[in-house]
Amino acid sequence: MVSSSRKYGVFRCKACGRLNLAKTGQKFKTCPYCGVKNRLSGRAFLAYASTPNEALKAVKKLKAGKA
Ligand SMILES: [Zn+2]
C-alpha cells in the first residue's frame, strides 16, 4: 500500500538550486524558474506531503533551514 502522505515531493533544481514541488509519481519536472528538466529519482525528494498546501509548507521549512 502506498502511503497517501507521499503524494507530493519537494526537490531541489539541479541547475539553479531552487526548491520545487512535483507529484511523486512524476519522472521528470521542468523547473519553473530556470526551465531545466530535472529527473526525479526516489532520492531526489527532500520532503513529502499529502497536499500541495502541505508541500508548500515543507518548502518554507526547508528554505528556513529547519528541515
Ligand atoms: Zn531551476
N, CA, C, O and the ligand as a Tripos MOL2 file, in Angstrom:
@<TRIPOS>MOLECULE
protein
  269   267    68     0     0
PROTEIN
NO_CHARGES

@<TRIPOS>ATOM
      1 N           0.8470   -1.2040    0.0000 N.3       1 MET1
      2 CA          0.0000    0.0000    0.0000 C.3       1 MET1
      3 C           0.8780    1.2470    0.0000 C.2       1 MET1
      4 O           1.8080    1.3770    0.7960 O.2       1 MET1
      5 N           0.5610    2.1420   -0.8970 N.am      2 VAL2
      6 CA          1.3260    3.3800   -0.9870 C.3       2 VAL2
      7 C           0.7830    4.3860    0.0270 C.2       2 VAL2
      8 O          -0.4250    4.6050    0.1150 O.2       2 VAL2
      9 N           1.6720    4.9780    0.7710 N.am      3 SER3
     10 CA          1.2480    5.9480    1.7690 C.3       3 SER3
     11 C           0.6750    7.1970    1.1050 C.2       3 SER3
     12 O           1.2830    7.7540    0.1910 O.2       3 SER3
     13 N          -0.4810    7.6280    1.5610 N.am      4 SER4
     14 CA         -1.1090    8.8060    0.9680 C.3       4 SER4
     15 C          -0.3880   10.0840    1.3660 C.2       4 SER4
     16 O          -0.6720   11.1540    0.8300 O.2       4 SER4
     17 N           0.5340    9.9770    2.2950 N.am      5 SER5
     18 CA          1.2440   11.1810    2.7160 C.3       5 SER5
     19 C           2.4350   11.4720    1.8080 C.2       5 SER5
     20 O           3.1930   12.4120    2.0500 O.2       5 SER5
     21 N           2.5950   10.6660    0.7680 N.am      6 ARG6
     22 CA          3.7380   10.8760   -0.1240 C.3       6 ARG6
     23 C           3.2820   11.1810   -1.5390 C.2       6 ARG6
     24 O           3.9040   10.7400   -2.5060 O.2       6 ARG6
     25 N           2.2180   11.9210   -1.6610 N.am      7 LYS7
     26 CA          1.7010   12.2790   -2.9730 C.3       7 LYS7
     27 C           2.5530   13.3340   -3.6590 C.2       7 LYS7
     28 O           2.7490   13.3040   -4.8740 O.2       7 LYS7
     29 N           3.0500   14.2540   -2.8700 N.am      8 TYR8
     30 CA          3.8480   15.3450   -3.4080 C.3       8 TYR8
     31 C           5.2420   15.3260   -2.7880 C.2       8 TYR8
     32 O           5.4290   14.9350   -1.6350 O.2       8 TYR8
     33 N           6.1920   15.7510   -3.5740 N.am      9 GLY9
     34 CA          7.5580   15.7880   -3.0710 C.3       9 GLY9
     35 C           8.1960   17.1410   -3.3540 C.2       9 GLY9
     36 O           7.8420   17.8340   -4.3070 O.2       9 GLY9
     37 N           9.1320   17.4860   -2.5080 N.am     10 VAL10
     38 CA          9.8980   18.7150   -2.6900 C.3      10 VAL10
     39 C          11.2870   18.3160   -3.1770 C.2      10 VAL10
     40 O          11.9430   17.4640   -2.5780 O.2      10 VAL10
     41 N          11.7260   18.9370   -4.2620 N.am     11 PHE11
     42 CA         13.0780   18.6360   -4.7400 C.3      11 PHE11
     43 C          13.8120   19.9270   -5.0500 C.2      11 PHE11
     44 O          13.1980   20.9780   -5.2300 O.2      11 PHE11
     45 N          15.1300   19.8340   -5.1110 N.am     12 ARG12
     46 CA         15.9540   20.9970   -5.4160 C.3      12 ARG12
     47 C          16.4070   20.9030   -6.8580 C.2      12 ARG12
     48 O          16.9330   19.8740   -7.2820 O.2      12 ARG12
     49 N          16.2060   21.9730   -7.6150 N.am     13 CYS13
     50 CA         16.6190   22.0030   -9.0100 C.3      13 CYS13
     51 C          18.1360   21.8220   -9.1050 C.2      13 CYS13
     52 O          18.9030   22.4610   -8.3840 O.2      13 CYS13
     53 N          18.5470   20.9290  -10.0210 N.am     14 LYS14
     54 CA         19.9850   20.6490  -10.1430 C.3      14 LYS14
     55 C          20.7250   21.8310  -10.7570 C.2      14 LYS14
     56 O          21.9370   21.9630  -10.5830 O.2      14 LYS14
     57 N          20.0100   22.6850  -11.4690 N.am     15 ALA15
     58 CA         20.6710   23.7900  -12.1640 C.3      15 ALA15
     59 C          20.7130   25.0720  -11.3270 C.2      15 ALA15
     60 O          21.7720   25.6810  -11.1720 O.2      15 ALA15
     61 N          19.5600   25.4790  -10.7890 N.am     16 CYS16
     62 CA         19.5190   26.7690  -10.0950 C.3      16 CYS16
     63 C          19.4320   26.6240   -8.5780 C.2      16 CYS16
     64 O          19.5860   27.6040   -7.8490 O.2      16 CYS16
     65 N          19.1850   25.4010   -8.1020 N.am     17 GLY17
     66 CA         19.1860   25.1740   -6.6650 C.3      17 GLY17
     67 C          17.9250   25.6070   -5.9450 C.2      17 GLY17
     68 O          17.8530   25.5690   -4.7170 O.2      17 GLY17
     69 N          16.9100   26.0290   -6.7360 N.am     18 ARG18
     70 CA         15.6630   26.4430   -6.0840 C.3      18 ARG18
     71 C          14.8110   25.2270   -5.7550 C.2      18 ARG18
     72 O          14.9200   24.1820   -6.3970 O.2      18 ARG18
     73 N          13.9580   25.3790   -4.7420 N.am     19 LEU19
     74 CA         13.0750   24.2890   -4.3470 C.3      19 LEU19
     75 C          11.8160   24.2920   -5.1920 C.2      19 LEU19
     76 O          11.2350   25.3440   -5.4580 O.2      19 LEU19
     77 N          11.4010   23.1090   -5.6100 N.am     20 ASN20
     78 CA         10.2200   22.9410   -6.4490 C.3      20 ASN20
     79 C           9.3410   21.8330   -5.9070 C.2      20 ASN20
     80 O           9.7810   21.0010   -5.1140 O.2      20 ASN20
     81 N           8.0900   21.8350   -6.3470 N.am     21 LEU21
     82 CA          7.1670   20.7610   -5.9960 C.3      21 LEU21
     83 C           6.9290   19.8680   -7.2020 C.2      21 LEU21
     84 O           6.9430   20.3300   -8.3420 O.2      21 LEU21
     85 N           6.7150   18.6010   -6.9430 N.am     22 ALA22
     86 CA          6.3330   17.6770   -8.0010 C.3      22 ALA22
     87 C           5.4940   16.5730   -7.3940 C.2      22 ALA22
     88 O           5.5860   16.2920   -6.2000 O.2      22 ALA22
     89 N           4.6690   15.9470   -8.2300 N.am     23 LYS23
     90 CA          3.9780   14.7490   -7.7670 C.3      23 LYS23
     91 C           5.0110   13.6400   -7.7140 C.2      23 LYS23
     92 O           5.8840   13.5490   -8.5780 O.2      23 LYS23
     93 N           4.9100   12.8020   -6.7010 N.am     24 THR24
     94 CA          5.9560   11.7970   -6.5080 C.3      24 THR24
     95 C           5.9570   10.7510   -7.6110 C.2      24 THR24
     96 O           6.9570   10.0560   -7.7890 O.2      24 THR24
     97 N           4.8570   10.6180   -8.3620 N.am     25 GLY25
     98 CA          4.8180    9.6570   -9.4560 C.3      25 GLY25
     99 C           5.5030   10.1680  -10.7140 C.2      25 GLY25
    100 O           5.7670    9.3960  -11.6360 O.2      25 GLY25
    101 N           5.7910   11.4550  -10.7570 N.am     26 GLN26
    102 CA          6.3980   12.0620  -11.9400 C.3      26 GLN26
    103 C           7.8460   11.6480  -12.0860 C.2      26 GLN26
    104 O           8.5670   11.5120  -11.0970 O.2      26 GLN26
    105 N           8.2720   11.4480  -13.3320 N.am     27 LYS27
    106 CA          9.6670   11.0490  -13.5720 C.3      27 LYS27
    107 C          10.5330   12.2760  -13.8600 C.2      27 LYS27
    108 O          11.7220   12.3100  -13.5420 O.2      27 LYS27
    109 N           9.9010   13.2850  -14.4750 N.am     28 PHE28
    110 CA         10.6410   14.4980  -14.8050 C.3      28 PHE28
    111 C           9.8130   15.7080  -14.4360 C.2      28 PHE28
    112 O           8.5830   15.6610  -14.4570 O.2      28 PHE28
    113 N          10.4850   16.7840  -14.1010 N.am     29 LYS29
    114 CA          9.7740   18.0270  -13.8270 C.3      29 LYS29
    115 C          10.6500   19.1790  -14.2980 C.2      29 LYS29
    116 O          11.8270   19.2770  -13.9510 O.2      29 LYS29
    117 N          10.0470   20.0410  -15.0920 N.am     30 THR30
    118 CA         10.7900   21.1980  -15.5740 C.3      30 THR30
    119 C          10.7470   22.2880  -14.5180 C.2      30 THR30
    120 O           9.6760   22.6400  -14.0220 O.2      30 THR30
    121 N          11.8860   22.8110  -14.1820 N.am     31 CYS31
    122 CA         11.9760   23.8580  -13.1700 C.3      31 CYS31
    123 C          11.2680   25.1090  -13.6860 C.2      31 CYS31
    124 O          11.5700   25.5730  -14.7850 O.2      31 CYS31
    125 N          10.3300   25.6650  -12.9090 N.am     32 PRO32
    126 CA          9.6160   26.8720  -13.3470 C.3      32 PRO32
    127 C          10.4950   28.1210  -13.3050 C.2      32 PRO32
    128 O          10.1340   29.1510  -13.8740 O.2      32 PRO32
    129 N          11.6220   28.0350  -12.6490 N.am     33 TYR33
    130 CA         12.4910   29.2100  -12.5030 C.3      33 TYR33
    131 C          13.5100   29.3190  -13.6260 C.2      33 TYR33
    132 O          13.7290   30.4020  -14.1700 O.2      33 TYR33
    133 N          14.1370   28.1860  -13.9770 N.am     34 CYS34
    134 CA         15.1940   28.2530  -14.9790 C.3      34 CYS34
    135 C          14.9090   27.4000  -16.2080 C.2      34 CYS34
    136 O          15.6350   27.4900  -17.1990 O.2      34 CYS34
    137 N          13.8540   26.5650  -16.1640 N.am     35 GLY35
    138 CA         13.4660   25.8070  -17.3440 C.3      35 GLY35
    139 C          14.2420   24.5240  -17.5730 C.2      35 GLY35
    140 O          14.0690   23.8720  -18.6020 O.2      35 GLY35
    141 N          15.0920   24.1520  -16.6310 N.am     36 VAL36
    142 CA         15.8560   22.9130  -16.7750 C.3      36 VAL36
    143 C          15.0010   21.7270  -16.3480 C.2      36 VAL36
    144 O          14.2740   21.7830  -15.3560 O.2      36 VAL36
    145 N          15.1090   20.6460  -17.1280 N.am     37 LYS37
    146 CA         14.3540   19.4450  -16.8150 C.3      37 LYS37
    147 C          15.1060   18.6240  -15.7800 C.2      37 LYS37
    148 O          16.2490   18.2240  -16.0020 O.2      37 LYS37
    149 N          14.4570   18.3740  -14.6480 N.am     38 ASN38
    150 CA         15.0720   17.5930  -13.5800 C.3      38 ASN38
    151 C          14.5330   16.1750  -13.5950 C.2      38 ASN38
    152 O          13.3300   15.9590  -13.7380 O.2      38 ASN38
    153 N          15.4250   15.2170  -13.4460 N.am     39 ARG39
    154 CA         14.9920   13.8310  -13.3110 C.3      39 ARG39
    155 C          14.6710   13.5800  -11.8440 C.2      39 ARG39
    156 O          15.4590   13.9120  -10.9580 O.2      39 ARG39
    157 N          13.5160   12.9960  -11.6000 N.am     40 LEU40
    158 CA         13.0920   12.7820  -10.2200 C.3      40 LEU40
    159 C          13.2400   11.3180   -9.8480 C.2      40 LEU40
    160 O          12.3270   10.5210  -10.0610 O.2      40 LEU40
    161 N          14.3620   10.9750   -9.3060 N.am     41 SER41
    162 CA         14.5330    9.6170   -8.8090 C.3      41 SER41
    163 C          13.9920    9.5700   -7.3880 C.2      41 SER41
    164 O          13.6520   10.6070   -6.8180 O.2      41 SER41
    165 N          13.9110    8.3860   -6.8190 N.am     42 GLY42
    166 CA         13.3400    8.2330   -5.4900 C.3      42 GLY42
    167 C          14.0260    9.0780   -4.4450 C.2      42 GLY42
    168 O          13.3880    9.5520   -3.5050 O.2      42 GLY42
    169 N          15.3170    9.2700   -4.5990 N.am     43 ARG43
    170 CA         16.0320   10.0280   -3.5610 C.3      43 ARG43
    171 C          16.1420   11.5070   -3.8980 C.2      43 ARG43
    172 O          16.8290   12.2550   -3.2020 O.2      43 ARG43
    173 N          15.4650   11.9360   -4.9680 N.am     44 ALA44
    174 CA         15.5340   13.3440   -5.3500 C.3      44 ALA44
    175 C          14.7520   14.2160   -4.3650 C.2      44 ALA44
    176 O          15.0090   15.4130   -4.2350 O.2      44 ALA44
    177 N          13.8020   13.5960   -3.6810 N.am     45 PHE45
    178 CA         12.9090   14.3930   -2.8440 C.3      45 PHE45
    179 C          13.4650   14.6390   -1.4430 C.2      45 PHE45
    180 O          13.9600   13.7330   -0.7730 O.2      45 PHE45
    181 N          13.3640   15.8840   -1.0360 N.am     46 LEU46
    182 CA         13.8560   16.2700    0.2860 C.3      46 LEU46
    183 C          12.7720   16.1390    1.3420 C.2      46 LEU46
    184 O          13.0550   15.9570    2.5260 O.2      46 LEU46
    185 N          11.5110   16.2360    0.8870 N.am     47 ALA47
    186 CA         10.3930   16.1690    1.8190 C.3      47 ALA47
    187 C           9.1720   15.6860    1.0680 C.2      47 ALA47
    188 O           9.1060   15.7790   -0.1580 O.2      47 ALA47
    189 N           8.2100   15.1750    1.8030 N.am     48 TYR48
    190 CA          6.9820   14.6790    1.2010 C.3      48 TYR48
    191 C           5.7770   15.3130    1.8620 C.2      48 TYR48
    192 O           5.8420   15.7700    3.0030 O.2      48 TYR48
    193 N           4.6520   15.3330    1.1110 N.am     49 ALA49
    194 CA          3.4200   15.8860    1.6580 C.3      49 ALA49
    195 C           2.2380   15.2250    0.9760 C.2      49 ALA49
    196 O           2.3710   14.6440   -0.1010 O.2      49 ALA49
    197 N           1.0760   15.3210    1.6140 N.am     50 SER50
    198 CA         -0.1160   14.6930    1.0520 C.3      50 SER50
    199 C          -0.9410   15.6820    0.2370 C.2      50 SER50
    200 O          -1.7780   15.2690   -0.5640 O.2      50 SER50
    201 N          -0.7190   16.9780    0.4270 N.am     51 THR51
    202 CA         -1.4420   18.0030   -0.3180 C.3      51 THR51
    203 C          -0.4520   19.0660   -0.8010 C.2      51 THR51
    204 O           0.6260   19.2210   -0.2280 O.2      51 THR51
    205 N          -0.8250   19.8020   -1.8620 N.am     52 PRO52
    206 CA          0.0550   20.8820   -2.3350 C.3      52 PRO52
    207 C           0.3250   21.9020   -1.2450 C.2      52 PRO52
    208 O           1.4160   22.4640   -1.1570 O.2      52 PRO52
    209 N          -0.6730   22.1320   -0.4250 N.am     53 ASN53
    210 CA         -0.5330   23.0890    0.6670 C.3      53 ASN53
    211 C           0.5400   22.6590    1.6590 C.2      53 ASN53
    212 O           1.3910   23.4500    2.0660 O.2      53 ASN53
    213 N           0.4780   21.3850    2.0390 N.am     54 GLU54
    214 CA          1.4820   20.8410    2.9470 C.3      54 GLU54
    215 C           2.8530   20.8900    2.3140 C.2      54 GLU54
    216 O           3.8570   21.1530    2.9770 O.2      54 GLU54
    217 N           2.8790   20.6290    1.0090 N.am     55 ALA55
    218 CA          4.1620   20.6430    0.3050 C.3      55 ALA55
    219 C           4.7630   22.0440    0.3350 C.2      55 ALA55
    220 O           5.9730   22.2070    0.4950 O.2      55 ALA55
    221 N           3.9130   23.0470    0.1810 N.am     56 LEU56
    222 CA          4.4020   24.4330    0.2340 C.3      56 LEU56
    223 C           4.9560   24.7540    1.6130 C.2      56 LEU56
    224 O           5.9580   25.4560    1.7500 O.2      56 LEU56
    225 N           4.2860   24.2270    2.6300 N.am     57 LYS57
    226 CA          4.7850   24.4290    3.9930 C.3      57 LYS57
    227 C           6.1520   23.7800    4.1440 C.2      57 LYS57
    228 O           7.0500   24.3380    4.7740 O.2      57 LYS57
    229 N           6.3000   22.5950    3.5600 N.am     58 ALA58
    230 CA          7.5800   21.8930    3.6360 C.3      58 ALA58
    231 C           8.6690   22.7040    2.9420 C.2      58 ALA58
    232 O           9.8060   22.7590    3.4100 O.2      58 ALA58
    233 N           8.3110   23.3370    1.8130 N.am     59 VAL59
    234 CA          9.2730   24.1810    1.0980 C.3      59 VAL59
    235 C           9.7120   25.3340    1.9870 C.2      59 VAL59
    236 O          10.8980   25.6560    2.0620 O.2      59 VAL59
    237 N           8.7570   25.9480    2.6520 N.am     60 LYS60
    238 CA          9.0780   27.0790    3.5210 C.3      60 LYS60
    239 C          10.0080   26.6480    4.6420 C.2      60 LYS60
    240 O          10.9530   27.3570    4.9890 O.2      60 LYS60
    241 N           9.7310   25.4780    5.2050 N.am     61 LYS61
    242 CA         10.5770   24.9520    6.2750 C.3      61 LYS61
    243 C          11.9810   24.7300    5.7680 C.2      61 LYS61
    244 O          12.9550   25.0930    6.4280 O.2      61 LYS61
    245 N          12.0870   24.1280    4.5840 N.am     62 LEU62
    246 CA         13.4060   23.8310    4.0220 C.3      62 LEU62
    247 C          14.1660   25.1190    3.7460 C.2      62 LEU62
    248 O          15.3730   25.2050    3.9730 O.2      62 LEU62
    249 N          13.4420   26.1170    3.2550 N.am     63 LYS63
    250 CA         14.0800   27.4050    2.9590 C.3      63 LYS63
    251 C          14.5720   28.0660    4.2320 C.2      63 LYS63
    252 O          15.5870   28.7640    4.2380 O.2      63 LYS63
    253 N          13.8330   27.8340    5.3140 N.am     64 ALA64
    254 CA         14.2110   28.4350    6.5940 C.3      64 ALA64
    255 C          15.3000   27.6230    7.2770 C.2      64 ALA64
    256 O          15.8150   28.0090    8.3260 O.2      64 ALA64
    257 N          15.6510   26.4760    6.6590 N.am     65 GLY65
    258 CA         16.7150   25.6590    7.2180 C.3      65 GLY65
    259 C          16.2960   24.8610    8.4320 C.2      65 GLY65
    260 O          17.1290   24.4750    9.2520 O.2      65 GLY65
    261 N          15.0020   24.6130    8.5450 N.am     66 LYS66
    262 CA         14.5060   23.8930    9.7140 C.3      66 LYS66
    263 C          14.2690   22.4200    9.4420 C.2      66 LYS66
    264 O          13.8650   21.6890   10.3460 O.2      66 LYS66
    265 N          14.5050   21.9720    8.2380 N.am     67 ALA67
    266 CA         14.2620   20.5800    7.9220 C.3      67 ALA67
    267 C          15.5410   19.8750    7.4720 C.2      67 ALA67
    268 O          15.5130   18.6830    7.1640 O.2      67 ALA67
    269 ZN         15.9800   25.6110  -11.8240 Zn       68 ZN68
@<TRIPOS>BOND
     1     1     2 1
     2     2     3 1
     3     3     4 2
     4     3     5 am
     5     5     6 1
     6     6     7 1
     7     7     8 2
     8     7     9 am
     9     9    10 1
    10    10    11 1
    11    11    12 2
    12    11    13 am
    13    13    14 1
    14    14    15 1
    15    15    16 2
    16    15    17 am
    17    17    18 1
    18    18    19 1
    19    19    20 2
    20    19    21 am
    21    21    22 1
    22    22    23 1
    23    23    24 2
    24    23    25 am
    25    25    26 1
    26    26    27 1
    27    27    28 2
    28    27    29 am
    29    29    30 1
    30    30    31 1
    31    31    32 2
    32    31    33 am
    33    33    34 1
    34    34    35 1
    35    35    36 2
    36    35    37 am
    37    37    38 1
    38    38    39 1
    39    39    40 2
    40    39    41 am
    41    41    42 1
    42    42    43 1
    43    43    44 2
    44    43    45 am
    45    45    46 1
    46    46    47 1
    47    47    48 2
    48    47    49 am
    49    49    50 1
    50    50    51 1
    51    51    52 2
    52    51    53 am
    53    53    54 1
    54    54    55 1
    55    55    56 2
    56    55    57 am
    57    57    58 1
    58    58    59 1
    59    59    60 2
    60    59    61 am
    61    61    62 1
    62    62    63 1
    63    63    64 2
    64    63    65 am
    65    65    66 1
    66    66    67 1
    67    67    68 2
    68    67    69 am
    69    69    70 1
    70    70    71 1
    71    71    72 2
    72    71    73 am
    73    73    74 1
    74    74    75 1
    75    75    76 2
    76    75    77 am
    77    77    78 1
    78    78    79 1
    79    79    80 2
    80    79    81 am
    81    81    82 1
    82    82    83 1
    83    83    84 2
    84    83    85 am
    85    85    86 1
    86    86    87 1
    87    87    88 2
    88    87    89 am
    89    89    90 1
    90    90    91 1
    91    91    92 2
    92    91    93 am
    93    93    94 1
    94    94    95 1
    95    95    96 2
    96    95    97 am
    97    97    98 1
    98    98    99 1
    99    99   100 2
   100    99   101 am
   101   101   102 1
   102   102   103 1
   103   103   104 2
   104   103   105 am
   105   105   106 1
   106   106   107 1
   107   107   108 2
   108   107   109 am
   109   109   110 1
   110   110   111 1
   111   111   112 2
   112   111   113 am
   113   113   114 1
   114   114   115 1
   115   115   116 2
   116   115   117 am
   117   117   118 1
   118   118   119 1
   119   119   120 2
   120   119   121 am
   121   121   122 1
   122   122   123 1
   123   123   124 2
   124   123   125 am
   125   125   126 1
   126   126   127 1
   127   127   128 2
   128   127   129 am
   129   129   130 1
   130   130   131 1
   131   131   132 2
   132   131   133 am
   133   133   134 1
   134   134   135 1
   135   135   136 2
   136   135   137 am
   137   137   138 1
   138   138   139 1
   139   139   140 2
   140   139   141 am
   141   141   142 1
   142   142   143 1
   143   143   144 2
   144   143   145 am
   145   145   146 1
   146   146   147 1
   147   147   148 2
   148   147   149 am
   149   149   150 1
   150   150   151 1
   151   151   152 2
   152   151   153 am
   153   153   154 1
   154   154   155 1
   155   155   156 2
   156   155   157 am
   157   157   158 1
   158   158   159 1
   159   159   160 2
   160   159   161 am
   161   161   162 1
   162   162   163 1
   163   163   164 2
   164   163   165 am
   165   165   166 1
   166   166   167 1
   167   167   168 2
   168   167   169 am
   169   169   170 1
   170   170   171 1
   171   171   172 2
   172   171   173 am
   173   173   174 1
   174   174   175 1
   175   175   176 2
   176   175   177 am
   177   177   178 1
   178   178   179 1
   179   179   180 2
   180   179   181 am
   181   181   182 1
   182   182   183 1
   183   183   184 2
   184   183   185 am
   185   185   186 1
   186   186   187 1
   187   187   188 2
   188   187   189 am
   189   189   190 1
   190   190   191 1
   191   191   192 2
   192   191   193 am
   193   193   194 1
   194   194   195 1
   195   195   196 2
   196   195   197 am
   197   197   198 1
   198   198   199 1
   199   199   200 2
   200   199   201 am
   201   201   202 1
   202   202   203 1
   203   203   204 2
   204   203   205 am
   205   205   206 1
   206   206   207 1
   207   207   208 2
   208   207   209 am
   209   209   210 1
   210   210   211 1
   211   211   212 2
   212   211   213 am
   213   213   214 1
   214   214   215 1
   215   215   216 2
   216   215   217 am
   217   217   218 1
   218   218   219 1
   219   219   220 2
   220   219   221 am
   221   221   222 1
   222   222   223 1
   223   223   224 2
   224   223   225 am
   225   225   226 1
   226   226   227 1
   227   227   228 2
   228   227   229 am
   229   229   230 1
   230   230   231 1
   231   231   232 2
   232   231   233 am
   233   233   234 1
   234   234   235 1
   235   235   236 2
   236   235   237 am
   237   237   238 1
   238   238   239 1
   239   239   240 2
   240   239   241 am
   241   241   242 1
   242   242   243 1
   243   243   244 2
   244   243   245 am
   245   245   246 1
   246   246   247 1
   247   247   248 2
   248   247   249 am
   249   249   250 1
   250   250   251 1
   251   251   252 2
   252   251   253 am
   253   253   254 1
   254   254   255 1
   255   255   256 2
   256   255   257 am
   257   257   258 1
   258   258   259 1
   259   259   260 2
   260   259   261 am
   261   261   262 1
   262   262   263 1
   263   263   264 2
   264   263   265 am
   265   265   266 1
   266   266   267 1
   267   267   268 2
@<TRIPOS>SUBSTRUCTURE
     1 MET1         2 RESIDUE 1 A MET
     2 VAL2         6 RESIDUE 1 A VAL
     3 SER3        10 RESIDUE 1 A SER
     4 SER4        14 RESIDUE 1 A SER
     5 SER5        18 RESIDUE 1 A SER
     6 ARG6        22 RESIDUE 1 A ARG
     7 LYS7        26 RESIDUE 1 A LYS
     8 TYR8        30 RESIDUE 1 A TYR
     9 GLY9        34 RESIDUE 1 A GLY
    10 VAL10       38 RESIDUE 1 A VAL
    11 PHE11       42 RESIDUE 1 A PHE
    12 ARG12       46 RESIDUE 1 A ARG
    13 CYS13       50 RESIDUE 1 A CYS
    14 LYS14       54 RESIDUE 1 A LYS
    15 ALA15       58 RESIDUE 1 A ALA
    16 CYS16       62 RESIDUE 1 A CYS
    17 GLY17       66 RESIDUE 1 A GLY
    18 ARG18       70 RESIDUE 1 A ARG
    19 LEU19       74 RESIDUE 1 A LEU
    20 ASN20       78 RESIDUE 1 A ASN
    21 LEU21       82 RESIDUE 1 A LEU
    22 ALA22       86 RESIDUE 1 A ALA
    23 LYS23       90 RESIDUE 1 A LYS
    24 THR24       94 RESIDUE 1 A THR
    25 GLY25       98 RESIDUE 1 A GLY
    26 GLN26      102 RESIDUE 1 A GLN
    27 LYS27      106 RESIDUE 1 A LYS
    28 PHE28      110 RESIDUE 1 A PHE
    29 LYS29      114 RESIDUE 1 A LYS
    30 THR30      118 RESIDUE 1 A THR
    31 CYS31      122 RESIDUE 1 A CYS
    32 PRO32      126 RESIDUE 1 A PRO
    33 TYR33      130 RESIDUE 1 A TYR
    34 CYS34      134 RESIDUE 1 A CYS
    35 GLY35      138 RESIDUE 1 A GLY
    36 VAL36      142 RESIDUE 1 A VAL
    37 LYS37      146 RESIDUE 1 A LYS
    38 ASN38      150 RESIDUE 1 A ASN
    39 ARG39      154 RESIDUE 1 A ARG
    40 LEU40      158 RESIDUE 1 A LEU
    41 SER41      162 RESIDUE 1 A SER
    42 GLY42      166 RESIDUE 1 A GLY
    43 ARG43      170 RESIDUE 1 A ARG
    44 ALA44      174 RESIDUE 1 A ALA
    45 PHE45      178 RESIDUE 1 A PHE
    46 LEU46      182 RESIDUE 1 A LEU
    47 ALA47      186 RESIDUE 1 A ALA
    48 TYR48      190 RESIDUE 1 A TYR
    49 ALA49      194 RESIDUE 1 A ALA
    50 SER50      198 RESIDUE 1 A SER
    51 THR51      202 RESIDUE 1 A THR
    52 PRO52      206 RESIDUE 1 A PRO
    53 ASN53      210 RESIDUE 1 A ASN
    54 GLU54      214 RESIDUE 1 A GLU
    55 ALA55      218 RESIDUE 1 A ALA
    56 LEU56      222 RESIDUE 1 A LEU
    57 LYS57      226 RESIDUE 1 A LYS
    58 ALA58      230 RESIDUE 1 A ALA
    59 VAL59      234 RESIDUE 1 A VAL
    60 LYS60      238 RESIDUE 1 A LYS
    61 LYS61      242 RESIDUE 1 A LYS
    62 LEU62      246 RESIDUE 1 A LEU
    63 LYS63      250 RESIDUE 1 A LYS
    64 ALA64      254 RESIDUE 1 A ALA
    65 GLY65      258 RESIDUE 1 A GLY
    66 LYS66      262 RESIDUE 1 A LYS
    67 ALA67      266 RESIDUE 1 A ALA
    68 ZN68       269 GROUP 0 **** ****
